């Protein structure tokens, strides 16, 4: 089953958290940030996603209710008589054509609402915790990276977010139904990044946005372009390059096995070295490797 997630970019953080949680289950998720390759025709890729998806989650908020793009997406599903599950993520006036559909209220606690959503999806089975197929849901690219509801207070000045744990998971085909909980943690840093650096001209082809690190990926999330990510297992090294403008040099292996590099600077400028140092420390912690 493939699920199409329709939302406003204002609710990007919630959408990403939701998709991260759903990736624990045996379902396929279509999210524009994750499924549209860099440089592809946006409208055509969305059309493909709508055609190949079996059901839709519509994230309802004041912004999505006012969005023509979101309305076009759920209207298409209505014309095709495909299932739609509205999720109320922020209080709003629900569009008339969605009012009679049973919706899941995420304006309160995340965990019980998520459990209700899983039931509404037909109780898909949990993936095997050792399965690696869900570890690479994003397309690898030259400028690698998303976000969340129900988060606790940040543990550092650059926002280390810890959400409520998802529904308990059990090993597939295990005779003992011992349940454990997985804590999903997302660390966020404001950054700019590019492919090369010149001492006078600075970063070449620079983009700005956020760098996110979770237990599976390091992600670079531009403000407007599609999300791309680097699996942590592909990271080779992370080095702090000092100078007039301190930056992080991140080396990793692409999907083709070739070595790649992305250069990352914290923003605003006064935080550059501090942010780079914190990112390196977090990468070491998540990978369990020195990365020097």
ROLONU-144917 format. One record per residue: x, y, z of N, C-alpha, C in turn. Coordinates in steps of 0.001 Angstrom, whole numbers, plus 500000, padded with zeros to 6 digits. Layout:
<vexgus>
     n.x     n.y     n.z    ca.x    ca.y    ca.z     c.x     c.y     c.z
       X       Y       Z       X       Y       Z       X       Y       Z
...
</vexgus>
This chain:
<vexgus>
     n.x     n.y     n.z    ca.x    ca.y    ca.z     c.x     c.y     c.z
  500842  498801  500000  500000  500000  500000  500873  501243  500000
  500589  502165  499073  501314  503435  499040  500393  504549  499516
  500907  505379  500415  500131  506460  501008  500705  507795  500549
  499857  508637  499989  500248  509975  499541  499987  510956  500677
  500990  511759  501030  500843  512751  502102  500687  514129  501469
  499519  514742  501678  499214  516067  501142  499252  517072  502291
  499989  518166  502119  500205  519090  503229  500680  520440  502712
  500643  521426  503593  501220  522735  503304  502664  522745  503787
  503544  523460  503075  504946  523526  503487  505101  524092  504901
  504127  524877  505350  504184  525411  506718  504161  524264  507725
  503541  523153  507352  503436  521985  508231  504475  520925  507899
  505576  521349  507278  506626  520420  506854  507174  519607  508019
  507410  520249  509148  507985  519543  510296  507091  518377  510734
  505786  518651  510802  504867  517581  511205  504866  516462  510172
  504843  516831  508890  504801  515826  507825  505994  514896  507906
  507155  515451  508160  508366  514635  508193  508389  513718  509407
  507967  514253  510548  507891  513415  511745  506925  512256  511511
  505783  512566  510909  504776  511547  510657  505314  510457  509740
  505974  510852  508673  506535  509885  507728  507618  509052  508394
  508420  509681  509254  509462  508943  509968  508842  507865  510844
  507730  508185  511510  507050  507189  512342  506426  506086  511500
  505792  506478  510390  505126  505490  509544  506117  504546  508874
  507375  504974  508749  508378  504116  508128  508682  502880  508980
  508208  502864  510232  508359  501681  511076  507382  500580  510658
  506415  500926  509796  505369  499977  509406  505514  499578  507945
  504882  498472  507609  504999  497925  506262  504067  498660  505292
  504367  499944  505093  503643  500755  504131  504669  501585  503358
  504286  502003  502171  505126  502881  501363  504546  504288  501426
  505388  505278  501648  504924  506655  501801  505411  507497  500626
  504505  508284  500056  504886  509247  499016  504803  510641  499629
  505974  511293  499732  506071  512664  500238  506936  513437  499260
  506457  514580  498790  507183  515295  497740  508640  515545  498095
  508919  515916  499342  510285  516206  499749  511203  515002  499599
  510649  513824  499733  511457  512608  499696  511421  511900  498348
  510360  512068  497591  510182  511258  496388  510438  511977  495077
  510560  513290  495096  510801  514007  493853  512295  514270  493706
  512936  513730  492680  514374  513925  492490  514697  515389  492228
  515893  515784  492597  516350  517152  492356  516362  517436  490859
  515709  518530  490456  515697  518924  489058  514545  518351  488252
  513732  517475  488859  512611  516877  488125  511457  517870  488014
  510551  517621  487056  509365  518457  486899  508414  518178  488060
  508171  519193  488870  507418  519016  490119  506000  518522  489847
  505272  519198  488947  503878  518836  488690  503753  517411  488154
  504660  517027  487265  504598  515682  486694  504860  514619  487745
  505809  514887  488643  506123  513906  489685  504972  513780  490685
  504334  514914  491007  503172  514863  491905  502055  514063  491254
  501844  514279  489961  500816  513528  489229  501091  512026  489303
  502355  511641  489122  502712  510226  489219  502429  509693  490616
  502781  510505  491626  502537  510080  493004  501062  509884  493282
  500230  510786  492758  498780  510658  492947  498244  509419  492254
  498724  509156  491057  498223  508017  490286  498617  506682  490902
  499820  506609  491488  500315  505321  491991  499977  505077  493456
  499444  506085  494143  499130  505932  495567  497728  505364  495758
  497575  504566  496814  496309  503892  497097  495415  504679  498038
  496023  505472  498921  495253  506266  499872  496007  507557  500156
  495334  508487  500839  495931  509803  501079  495707  510239  502524
  496752  510856  503083  496639  511552  504351  496692  513047  504050
  495655  513782  504437  495625  515232  504246  495862  515891  505599
  496945  516647  505714  497251  517332  506968  496492  518646  506992
  495478  518738  507831  494613  519908  507867  495154  520974  508811
  495244  522187  508301  495683  523350  509070  495147  524577  508349
  495226  525757  508959  494773  526963  508242  495481  527144  506908
  496764  526786  506853  497536  526974  505620  497161  525958  504551
  496998  524688  504938  496649  523679  503938  495219  523884  503432
  494326  524361  504312  492951  524602  503898  492864  525729  502873
  493841  526648  502919  493859  527769  501979  494717  527484  500747
  495354  526308  500702  496273  525981  499610  495542  525371  498416
  495700  525969  497233  495097  525416  496022  495752  524089  495637
  497069  523988  495867  497766  522748  495529  497244  521579  496355
  497076  521806  497652  496548  520747  498519  495133  520382  498087
  494317  521381  497789  492941  521120  497350  492920  520327  496042
  493849  520649  495137  493929  519906  493878  494237  518433  494140
  495118  518180  495123  495531  516804  495407  494389  515982  495975
  493704  516503  497035  492628  515688  497596  491405  515654  496686
  491215  516676  495856  490104  516651  494892  490327  515552  493852
  491583  515371  493451  491909  514303  492503  491548  512947  493105
  491869  512754  494375  491568  511481  495028  490060  511263  495127
  489312  512334  495364  487854  512208  495432  487294  511778  494090
  487809  512379  493012  487307  512014  491664  487648  510564  491319
  488748  510059  491868  489156  508671  491610  488581  507707  492643
  487806  508265  493593  487173  507455  494636  488198  506646  495428
  489302  507304  495744  490332  506666  496570  490177  507131  498023
  490565  506293  498995  490397  506633  500400  491228  507860  500813
  490616  508719  501621  491282  509904  502169  491072  509913  503677
  492171  510108  504426  492076  510248  505877  492586  511641  506242
  491704  512565  506647  492160  513887  507074  492779  513808  508468
  493895  514500  508648  494553  514590  509954  494539  516049  510385
  493883  516350  511490  493833  517725  511979  495109  518008  512775
  496022  518763  512182  497297  519037  512842  497310  520405  513525
  496454  521312  513044  496244  522605  513710  494779  522987  513539
  494157  523599  514545  492735  523954  514420  492489  524814  513189
  491434  524472  512438  491121  525211  511216  489702  524887  510782
  489232  525627  509782  487957  525314  509151  488205  524208  508122
  487575  523077  508334  487779  521938  507447  487074  522190  506116
  487753  521979  504984  487111  522155  503680  485814  521351  503585
  484815  521931  502936  483468  521358  502896  483474  519907  502432
  484238  519594  501379  484200  518248  500797  484918  517219  501666
  485606  517674  502724  486289  516743  503627  485586  516644  504984
  484573  517479  505194  483953  517570  506516  483320  516267  506975
  482746  515494  506062  482028  514282  506460  482957  513088  506621
  484204  513251  506286  485150  512144  506422  485680  512076  507854
  485772  510866  508368  486290  510679  509716  487738  511135  509779
  488065  512023  510691  489432  512532  510753  490084  512181  512088
  491415  512234  512062  492217  511951  513260  492734  513277  513795
  492515  513520  515081  492870  514801  515697  494267  514717  516314
  495231  515415  515691  496597  515456  516198  496883  516764  516957
  495851  517516  517296  496088  518775  518016  496356  518530  519493
  496105  517318  519962  496421  516957  521340  497700  516147  521404
  497702  515062  522171  498889  514228  522301  499106  513418  521017
  500375  513310  520641  500713  512649  519373  500493  511140  519445
  500910  510507  520521  500922  509043  520582  499545  508414  520397
  498507  508836  521157  497195  508216  520945  496614  508526  519565
  496891  509731  519037  496402  510073  517701  497076  509188  516654
  498374  508937  516824  499086  508084  515878  498549  506657  515930
  498242  506173  517127  497666  504829  517255  496318  504759  516535
  495521  505828  516645  494237  505873  515940  494449  505859  514430
  495479  506564  513958  495787  506581  512536  496171  505190  512046
  496985  504491  512816  497393  503132  512425  496176  502235  512287
  495213  502372  513195  493981  501581  513082  493211  501956  511815
  493160  503263  511523  492442  503732  510335  493086  503230  509054
  494393  502960  509103  495114  502443  507937  495013  500931  507812
  494242  500318  508725  494061  498871  508646  495082  498073  509421
  495734  498727  510397  496724  498062  511243  497832  497377  510450
  498597  498147  509658  499738  497548  508943  500731  496969  509938
  501435  495923  509541  502350  495250  510458  503632  496061  510626
  504243  495907  511780  505535  496545  512029  506610  495826  511238
  507545  496582  510743  508691  495981  510081  509575  495304  511120
  510385  494377  510657  511404  493786  511512  512364  494889  511924
  512641  495068  513232  513570  496120  513675  514943  496033  513032
  515331  494819  512559  516653  494669  511945  516621  494895  510435
  515428  495146  509904  515312  495348  508467  515953  496675  508090
  516690  496695  507003  517400  497918  506606  516736  498644  505459
  515667  498070  504884  515061  498694  503707  514511  500063  504009
  514091  500314  505257  513519  501620  505567  514592  502640  505923
  515850  502225  505891  516911  503141  506294  517331  504075  505172
  516888  503805  503944  517270  504669  502833  516046  505134  502055
  515098  505844  502733  513889  506250  502047  514087  507445  501145
  515227  508123  501236  515442  509339  500473  516442  509113  499358
  516342  509932  498333  517270  509847  497214  518565  510565  497570
  519686  509906  497305  520979  510501  497588  521338  511479  496482
  521878  512635  496835  522197  513635  495834  523309  514536  496297
  523680  515515  495472  524806  516378  495790  524561  517308  496956
  523335  517716  497182  523058  518595  498309  522064  517943  499236
  522604  517126  500165  521750  516298  500937  520683  517080  501719
  518670  517092  502606  517884  516800  503835  516519  517018  504219
  514337  516785  507495  513036  517355  507620  512604  517421  509022
  511277  517274  509569  511026  517732  510911  509730  517275  511633
  508720  518175  512721  508113  517387  513794  507093  517993  514758
  506107  517109  515289  505140  517546  516277  505407  516939  517623
  504775  517460  518654  504869  516853  519960  506278  516765  520450
  507098  517777  520201  508510  517718  520553  508750  518273  521946
  509801  517785  522578  510186  518333  523864  511014  519577  523654
  511356  520255  524732  512190  521438  524634  513562  521061  524102
  514181  521912  523277  515503  521595  522742  516527  521445  523847
  517448  520490  523661  518457  520245  524682  519704  521074  524456
  519770  521777  523298  520884  522683  523075  520359  523895  522350
  521225  524891  522181  520790  526129  521561  520428  525942  520102
  520830  524829  519491  520529  524588  518093  519421  523572  517899
  518682  523237  518948  517472  522429  518870  517727  520952  518641
  517855  520215  519720  517861  518763  519670  516476  518337  520108
  515670  517815  519175  514266  517534  519434  514059  516066  519730
  513319  515778  520797  512959  514404  521110  511454  514310  521167
  510863  513489  520324  509423  513327  520285  509016  512170  521170
  507709  512083  521410  507197  510957  522163  507488  509680  521412
  507824  508591  522110  508150  507334  521425  506957  506801  520665
  507189  506134  519524  506090  505586  518734  505504  504353  519385
  504499  503790  518740  503896  502576  519254  504956  501511  519413
  504795  500691  520466  505807  499679  520739  505954  498745  519555
  507178  498254  519330  507476  497402  518178  507877  496014  518660
  507554  495004  517880  507910  493627  518229  508623  492996  517063
  509647  492164  517286  510343  491497  516186  509378  490637  515390
  509541  490656  514060  508667  489873  513200  508833  488392  513495
  507683  487673  513562  507630  486231  513771  508286  485811  515086
  508398  486733  516025  508999  486367  517310  507984  485588  518133
  508428  484525  518794  507516  483741  519603  507150  484481  520879
  508078  485244  521376  507808  486046  522560  507417  487445  522107
  506264  487908  522505  505786  489221  522077  506257  490298  523055
  507562  490311  523235  508140  491322  524115  508207  492623  523338
  507660  493720  523912  507575  494981  523213  508589  495977  523769
  509198  496697  522875  510128  497743  523271  509727  499027  522589
  510217  500152  523106  509891  501443  522530  511138  502076  521949
  510970  502686  520795  512068  503334  520097  511927  504842  520239
  512925  505469  520770  512904  506920  520917  513457  507550  519641
  512660  508403  519021  513059  509046  517782  513570  510440  518100
  514833  510693  517806  515442  511971  518123  515917  512642  516854
  515621  513916  516734  515991  514683  515559  516767  515909  516000
  517990  516047  515509  518850  517173  515855  518911  518126  514669
  518681  519411  514901  518555  520378  513826  519562  521506  513992
  520151  521928  512857  521136  522999  512852  520869  523917  511654
  520874  525234  511850  520745  526159  510713  522085  526254  509980
  522086  525995  508659  523344  525933  507921  523182  526475  506495
  524337  526689  505860  524417  526858  504408  525402  525812  503917
  525280  525372  502634  526189  524347  502144  526441  524526  500646
  527539  523944  500201  527912  524033  498796  528897  522941  498450
  529345  522922  497198  530218  521853  496727  531698  522196  496801
  532044  523505  496876  533453  523895  496945  533574  525230  497667
  534811  525546  498085  535036  526768  498851  536244  527519  498300
  536077  528840  498175  537171  529707  497748  537404  530747  498841
  538657  530992  499175  538966  531853  500314  538383  533260  500150
  538196  533707  498908  537689  535065  498678  536188  535064  498383
  535751  534127  497550  534349  534097  497129  533443  533266  498032
  534046  532509  498960  533250  531708  499877  532723  530429  499247
  531581  529932  499738  530995  528686  499236  530451  528881  497830
  530724  527920  496957  530243  527979  495586  528913  527220  495472
  527944  527827  494788  526630  527207  494621  525931  526983  495946
  526073  527942  496860  525561  527764  498222  524039  527723  498276
  523535  526863  499170  522109  526783  499478  521971  526941  500985
  520831  527443  501441  520629  527584  502878  519378  526839  503311
  519391  526441  504579  518274  525690  505137  518673  525105  506476
  518382  523824  506669  518691  523156  507928  519435  521849  507669
  520308  521488  508591  520905  520165  508616  520232  519391  509734
  519752  518198  509429  519086  517352  510405  519848  516046  510541
  519923  515551  511762  520570  514263  512024  519623  513424  512868
  519330  512203  512393  518625  511255  513244  519438  509974  513303
  518846  508911  513788  519609  507677  513990  519965  506979  512688
  519389  507429  511561  519628  506743  510298  520296  507608  509244
  520079  508935  509315  520500  509784  508210  521026  511126  508703
  521832  511745  507856  522123  513170  507996  521481  513807  506765
  520704  514864  506989  519904  515424  505910  520140  516926  505793
  520146  517396  504565  520220  518821  504287  518891  519230  503671
  518198  520133  504330  516860  520516  503906  516869  521950  503394
  516869  522143  502070  516803  523496  501529  515426  524094  501775
  515329  525392  501657  514059  526053  501957  512978  525716  500952
  513353  525483  499691  512336  525267  498668  512532  523986  497863
  513768  523556  497632  514017  522400  496786  513692  521095  497505
  513581  519982  496781  513278  518693  497401  514354  518254  498392
  513922  517552  499400  514807  517006  500425  515683  515902  499859
  516934  515875  500284  517841  514778  499961  518558  514373  501250
  519069  513151  501290  519667  512672  502530  520850  511757  502275
  521705  511645  503304  522870  510770  503267  522730  509759  504400
  522601  508466  504099  522556  507475  505174  523825  507579  506034
  523674  507467  507326  524828  507582  508228  525904  506559  507910
  525487  505387  507456  526472  504346  507165  527360  504729  505983
  526910  505723  505161  527692  506145  504000  528694  507241  504337
  528575  507839  505552  529482  508916  505943  530868  508342  506211
  531884  508922  505564  533259  508458  505707  534017  509289  506732
  533911  510613  506639  534620  511480  507562  533922  512821  507677
  534188  513519  508786  533655  514856  509031  534777  515666  509675
  535231  516699  508976  536391  517458  509442  536077  518947  509506
  536568  519585  510537  536410  521028  510681  537569  521734  509994
  537254  522562  509011  538260  523345  508298  538236  524758  508862
  539310  525156  509540  539355  526477  510168  539951  527503  509211
  539636  528747  509455  540145  529834  508634  539282  531048  508846
  539268  531951  507873  538433  533143  507995  536966  532755  508159
  536565  531674  507486  535207  531147  507600  535290  529655  507885
  535116  529274  509134  535178  527868  509499  534015  527110  508846
  534303  525906  508338  533243  525099  507747  533530  523627  507974
  532485  522829  507814  532573  521384  507988  532702  520725  506625
  533694  519858  506476  533879  519097  505244  533383  517676  505496
  532258  517326  504871  531637  516023  505078  531866  515155  503845
  532586  514048  504027  532862  513112  502938  531985  511870  503102
  531414  511415  501983  530537  510249  502045  530576  509506  500715
  530044  508301  500723  529976  507487  499512  528588  507597  498901
  528540  507929  497601  527265  508009  496908  526706  506637  496622
  525477  506596  496100  524851  505302  495814  525607  504531  494749
  526399  505255  493939  527204  504586  492922  528555  504137  493453
  528788  504343  494764  530046  503938  495382  531153  504970  495271
  530907  506057  494542  531934  507075  494357  531966  508034  495543
  533186  508515  495865  533346  509443  496980  532763  510809  496619
  532054  511402  497574  531464  512722  497381  531750  513590  498598
  531637  514899  498401  531924  515840  499481  530896  516967  499460
  530463  517371  500642  529634  518567  500769  530245  519424  501875
  530306  520733  501653  530868  521667  502614  529733  522410  503301
  529806  522497  504628  528684  522998  505424  529161  524090  506368
  528432  525201  506412  528720  526296  507340  527484  526555  508204
  527713  526805  509486  526616  527216  510346  526217  528642  510014
  524981  528989  510310  524555  530371  510133  523731  530783  511349
  523804  532062  511766  524544  533168  511148  526055  532984  511292
  526859  533834  510610  528317  533653  510574  528983  533484  511928
  528500  534177  512941  529173  534111  514246  529087  532723  514878
  528194  531876  514366  528017  530538  514952  528726  529451  514155
  529440  529813  513101  529946  528813  512159  530778  527719  512819
  531785  528107  513582  532650  527089  514175  531912  526283  515234
  531066  526955  516007  530311  526267  517053  529368  525231  516459
  528638  525624  515412  527702  524699  514774  528449  523521  514155
  529545  523791  513442  530329  522719  512822  530818  521733  513871
  531305  522249  514997  531802  521388  516073  530691  520522  516644
  529500  521106  516837  528379  520341  517381  527902  519270  516397
  527903  519596  515107  527493  518611  514104  528448  517421  514104
  529748  517699  514143  530735  516617  514168  530535  515732  515396
  530332  516369  516545  530128  515601  517781  528889  514718  517674
  527815  515256  517086  526578  514482  516971  526743  513331  515969
  527472  513566  514891  527728  512508  513918  528545  511379  514545
  529549  511742  515334  530345  510720  516015  529480  509901  516968
  528597  510605  517665  527734  509930  518628  526790  508959  517920
  526198  509392  516804  525217  508557  516113  525853  507390  515358
  527052  507614  514802  527699  506548  514026  528549  505636  514888
  529008  506135  516048  529898  505354  516886  531291  505232  516292
  531630  506168  515384  532944  506159  514731  533636  507495  514923
  534985  507532  514897  535699  508788  515111  535511  509801  513986
  535391  509352  512746  535132  510211  511582  536218  511252  511339
  537403  511062  511864  538468  512038  511649  539224  511700  510361
</vexgus>
